[in-house]
Amino acid sequence: MIGVAPPAYDPAAPESATTLPVGTPTTVRAYVRELLRRHRAAFTVLMVVNATAVLASMVGPQLLGGVVEDLSQGEKDLHIGRTVALFAVALVVQTVFVRLVRLRGAVLGEQMLADLREDFLVRSVGLPRGCWSGPGPGICCPGSPPISTGWRTRCGRPCPSSPSVCCGPACCSAR
């Protein structure tokens, strides 16, 4: 805690630990590969949309370079109207695809973080996914399988005081 001195001796703490318990580089790479495999379609779409935005951003400098090249060679007919129209189309395409990149990137990031969060909870807490998925998670009563109600998962035996809430340990002990 900030501003509070750590206890002088903690019998549960390892005495030789100087770093956080982080996986080895091999484990982290394997997990990243697994995440990319799970979200392969969304990642592929994101890469295609990003590549389209980058290609559209390169049209403007190419057109300007062509105009400068034509001027340096003494060309009299430059087709400025066509060049400006192509530049405007490329700018609109780039704008639309950059927005799509941002939106799809945010959605993919949220999905991947949700997977990380779920995997962490499954590993650290040891509860089945159905007991804590959805908004307002709680702990299922022993012997009470989770019931999916569309957007929310709740326990098979709801609390008597609040039937819409997944029952917790206090509710289970009260029965």
N, C-alpha and C positions, 0 to 999 in steps of 0.2 A: 504494500500500500504506500501511497505517496505520503511522505512526512512522518511515517511511523517506522521506527527502527526494527529490523528483522530480529526474531528471537535469537538469543545467544546459541541455543542448541535445539535442533529439530531432529528427533530420533528417526523420523521417517525419511529424511533427506539423505541422498547419497553424499558421501563426503568427497568424492573425486569428480563430481559433475561440474564442468565449467561451461558447457554449452547446452543449448536447448535440444530436446530429443527430436531431431530431424532425421528423416530417412537418408540413406546413402544416395549418391548421385544416380546409381543404377536403379534404385527403387523409385526415385522421383521421375526419371525418364520413362520407366515402365508405366507408371501411373499416368503420365502425360499422354503416352501413346494410347492407353486405354480410354482416356477422356476423348481424345481425337477420334478414336474408333467409334465411340458411342455417339458422337456428334458429327460424324463424317459428312452427312448431307448438308447440314447447316454451315459447316466449315467450308465445304466446296463452293456453295452458293456465295458465301462471303468473299472467297478468293476471286471468283468470277466477276462479281460486282465490283470489287476493288480494282481488278485488272482493267475492266471497262472504264472506270473513272480515270485511271492513270493514262490509258490510251487516249481518252478524250482530252485530257489536259495537255497532251503533247501536240495536238492539232494546231493550236494557236501559234506557238513558236515556229512550227513548220511553215504555216501560211505566211507569217511575218518574214521568215527567212527567204521564202520564195519571192516576196515583193521586193525585198532589199536586193536580192540577186538579180532580179529583172531590172531594177533601177541602175544597178552598177554596170550592167551590160548595155545600157542605153535603150532599153525597150520603151516604146511609146504607149502601147496598148497594155495596161496593167490589169484590167478586169477587177477593179477595186470593189465594185458592187457584189460580184460573186465571192470575192475573198471575204468581205465583211459578212455576207450571209452565211458562208461556211463557218466562219469564226463564231458567229452568234449561235448557230446550231450546236457546234462543239461545246460552247460555254453552257448552254442549257443542258446538254447531255451530261457534262461533267458535274454540274450542280445537282441534278437529279440523282446521279449515281453516288456522289459523295454523301448525300443525305441518306441514301439506302445503305451505304457502308456503315455509317454511324448507327443507324437504327438496327441493322442486322448484327453488327458487332456488339451493341449493347444487349440485345436479346440473347445472343450466343454466350456472352459473358455471364449473364444472369443464370442461364441454364447450367453452365459449367460450374458456377459457384454453388448453385443449389445441389448439384451432384456431389460436389466436394463436401458440403455441409451434411448431406444425408449419409455419405460414406463415413464421415467422421463420427456421426452419431451412432451409426450401426456398430462401428468398431469400438468406440469408447464407452457407450452406455450399455450396449448389448440388448436393447429392446428391439422387437420387430418393427419394421417400417410403418405398419398400419397404426401403431399406437401413437405416433407423433406426427404423422403427415397431415397437412392441412393447417388452417389458421387455428390458433388457440389449442395447441396440443396438450394432452395430459397423459397420465399413466393409466393403462388399462387395468381393470381389476383382474386378479388371478382367475383363470378359467373363463374369462369374458372375451371372446374374439372380437376384433374390430369390425365395424359395419360401415361400409362406404355409402354416403348419402349424396353422391354427386360431387360437389366441390369440397366436401368436408368428410373426414373420417372420425367416427366416434366409437366409444365402447359399446358392446352389446348390452351391458347393464349400466344405464346412465345413473348419475347421482339423483337421489330422491329430491334434493332441494332444487336442482336445476337440470331437468331432463335433457336440455340441449347441449350440456357440457359434458365432456369426457370425464369420467370419475377419476379421482386421484386417490392417493393412499389413505387420506383421512376418510373419504367416502367408503372405501373398502373396509376399513377397520370399524366403521359405524354399523355395518350390516351384521 
